[in-house]
Structures are given as C-alpha cells and as structure tokens.
Amino acid sequence: KPLYFCLERDVEKYSRMMGFPVLYQKCPCSHDAFRNQVRRLLNEYEAKNPKVKENTINYFFGVLPKLKEKYKQNKEIVLCKRCGEPSKDGFCNSCRIIERLRH
C-alpha cells in the first residue's frame, strides 16, 4: 500500500491537482457505517492525545511480525490454476465468477 501513511485529504488534493477522473463524494451507503463511529471516536481521542493514530499504527507494525510467527501455519499455499492468486482449492473466487459469467 504505497499511500498507507498519506492522509486522505492529501491524496484527494493530489488527485485533484493531477486531474484524475474521480468522483469526490461519499459512498451513499456509508452514512450509517460502523467505521464512521470509529472514525469519530479516534478523531476525538486524537484531539486530546496528538499522534494517537500514528502511535497505534506503529505499535501494530511492531506486533505484527510476532503475531505472524505465533499463528504461522505450516500449510502449503494453493494457487489458482488460471491466474496464480491464492485459493482454497485450485481456483480463486474471481476466476469462478468469471467462468460462470462466460456460460
């Protein structure tokens, strides 16, 4: 994720400057999404405790390698026979859907 640490407003500003063909409006289904509640809470907390978002992400990146090792499964990854993406049993869901649409 090359823009992971970029603020959303900075990404939008850049895309506007570059003239990218983007719809700059909220998703019509997002008005009652749970993520809005979480966003509000984080923003309120950030106003009182600057850098809490950044510190949370940095903590996560510190813990992630340990979690990966702890929950590492020694299973061989099965790849899709068509596109090469990971799959449960030889064909990924995207290729299954495309195949159904063709018939």
DRENMARKE-313382 format. One record per residue (C-alpha): x, y, z; residue in one letter; residue number from 1; chain. Coordinates in steps of 0.02 Angstrom, whole numbers. Layout:
REM DRENMARKE-313382
+--------+--------+--------+--------+-----+--------+
!      X !      Y !      Z ! residu ! num ! chaine !
+--------+--------+--------+--------+-----+--------+
!      X !      Y !      Z !      a ! NUM !      A !
...
+--------+--------+--------+--------+-----+--------+
END
This chain:
REM DRENMARKE-313382
+--------+--------+--------+--------+-----+--------+
!      X !      Y !      Z ! residu ! num ! chaine !
+--------+--------+--------+--------+-----+--------+
!      0 !      0 !      0 !      k !   1 !      A !
!    109 !    142 !    -61 !      p !   2 !      A !
!     -6 !    279 !      8 !      l !   3 !      A !
!    -36 !    195 !    177 !      y !   4 !      A !
!     37 !    337 !    279 !      f !   5 !      A !
!    -36 !    476 !    173 !      c !   6 !      A !
!   -184 !    570 !    241 !      l !   7 !      A !
!   -345 !    552 !    142 !      e !   8 !      A !
!   -357 !    739 !    117 !      r !   9 !      A !
!   -181 !    743 !     44 !      d !  10 !      A !
!   -221 !    601 !    -76 !      v !  11 !      A !
!   -379 !    691 !   -132 !      e !  12 !      A !
!   -285 !    856 !   -154 !      k !  13 !      A !
!   -152 !    770 !   -259 !      y !  14 !      A !
!   -280 !    679 !   -367 !      s !  15 !      A !
!   -372 !    843 !   -398 !      r !  16 !      A !
!   -208 !    930 !   -446 !      m !  17 !      A !
!   -169 !    788 !   -567 !      m !  18 !      A !
!   -344 !    793 !   -641 !      g !  19 !      A !
!   -382 !    609 !   -607 !      f !  20 !      A !
!   -560 !    561 !   -658 !      p !  21 !      A !
!   -625 !    528 !   -482 !      v !  22 !      A !
!   -795 !    554 !   -402 !      l !  23 !      A !
!   -760 !    658 !   -247 !      y !  24 !      A !
!   -912 !    612 !   -146 !      q !  25 !      A !
!   -951 !    495 !     -4 !      k !  26 !      A !
!  -1023 !    325 !    -39 !      c !  27 !      A !
!  -1212 !    337 !    -23 !      p !  28 !      A !
!  -1211 !    181 !     87 !      c !  29 !      A !
!  -1081 !    247 !    209 !      s !  30 !      A !
!  -1191 !    364 !    312 !      h !  31 !      A !
!  -1230 !    233 !    445 !      d !  32 !      A !
!  -1071 !    128 !    430 !      a !  33 !      A !
!   -987 !     73 !    591 !      f !  34 !      A !
!   -821 !    143 !    529 !      r !  35 !      A !
!   -895 !    319 !    545 !      n !  36 !      A !
!   -921 !    292 !    731 !      q !  37 !      A !
!   -744 !    227 !    750 !      v !  38 !      A !
!   -676 !    372 !    647 !      r !  39 !      A !
!   -767 !    498 !    758 !      r !  40 !      A !
!   -702 !    416 !    916 !      l !  41 !      A !
!   -524 !    412 !    851 !      l !  42 !      A !
!   -533 !    593 !    796 !      n !  43 !      A !
!   -599 !    646 !    967 !      e !  44 !      A !
!   -461 !    549 !   1053 !      y !  45 !      A !
!   -330 !    619 !    933 !      e !  46 !      A !
!   -386 !    797 !    975 !      a !  47 !      A !
!   -346 !    762 !   1159 !      k !  48 !      A !
!   -195 !    650 !   1129 !      n !  49 !      A !
!    -98 !    701 !    974 !      p !  50 !      A !
!    -15 !    563 !    874 !      k !  51 !      A !
!   -125 !    426 !    948 !      v !  52 !      A !
!   -168 !    363 !    773 !      k !  53 !      A !
!     14 !    362 !    719 !      e !  54 !      A !
!     68 !    276 !    881 !      n !  55 !      A !
!    -67 !    144 !    861 !      t !  56 !      A !
!     -9 !    102 !    685 !      i !  57 !      A !
!    173 !     98 !    740 !      n !  58 !      A !
!    128 !    -19 !    882 !      y !  59 !      A !
!     33 !   -131 !    762 !      f !  60 !      A !
!    183 !   -141 !    645 !      f !  61 !      A !
!    292 !   -188 !    794 !      g !  62 !      A !
!    174 !   -327 !    850 !      v !  63 !      A !
!    128 !   -393 !    677 !      l !  64 !      A !
!    287 !   -495 !    646 !      p !  65 !      A !
!    266 !   -578 !    817 !      k !  66 !      A !
!     84 !   -620 !    781 !      l !  67 !      A !
!    128 !   -690 !    611 !      k !  68 !      A !
!    256 !   -804 !    689 !      e !  69 !      A !
!    141 !   -858 !    831 !      k !  70 !      A !
!     -3 !   -903 !    714 !      y !  71 !      A !
!    101 !   -964 !    569 !      k !  72 !      A !
!     25 !  -1114 !    485 !      q !  73 !      A !
!    136 !  -1239 !    400 !      n !  74 !      A !
!     14 !  -1266 !    258 !      k !  75 !      A !
!     67 !  -1254 !     79 !      e !  76 !      A !
!    -19 !  -1113 !    -13 !      i !  77 !      A !
!   -132 !  -1172 !   -154 !      v !  78 !      A !
!   -131 !  -1059 !   -307 !      l !  79 !      A !
!   -268 !  -1034 !   -434 !      c !  80 !      A !
!   -236 !  -1135 !   -591 !      k !  81 !      A !
!   -292 !   -990 !   -701 !      r !  82 !      A !
!   -224 !   -830 !   -625 !      c !  83 !      A !
!    -99 !   -888 !   -495 !      g !  84 !      A !
!   -182 !   -800 !   -348 !      e !  85 !      A !
!   -202 !   -892 !   -182 !      p !  86 !      A !
!   -355 !  -1004 !   -174 !      s !  87 !      A !
!   -430 !  -1136 !    -62 !      k !  88 !      A !
!   -440 !  -1274 !   -190 !      d !  89 !      A !
!   -363 !  -1235 !   -357 !      g !  90 !      A !
!   -475 !  -1095 !   -424 !      f !  91 !      A !
!   -498 !   -925 !   -341 !      c !  92 !      A !
!   -671 !   -849 !   -322 !      n !  93 !      A !
!   -637 !   -716 !   -453 !      s !  94 !      A !
!   -598 !   -846 !   -585 !      c !  95 !      A !
!   -751 !   -948 !   -533 !      r !  96 !      A !
!   -863 !   -795 !   -556 !      i !  97 !      A !
!   -784 !   -753 !   -725 !      i !  98 !      A !
!   -810 !   -933 !   -781 !      e !  99 !      A !
!   -994 !   -928 !   -729 !      r ! 100 !      A !
!  -1019 !   -765 !   -823 !      l ! 101 !      A !
!   -947 !   -841 !   -982 !      r ! 102 !      A !
!  -1078 !   -980 !   -983 !      h ! 103 !      A !
+--------+--------+--------+--------+-----+--------+
END
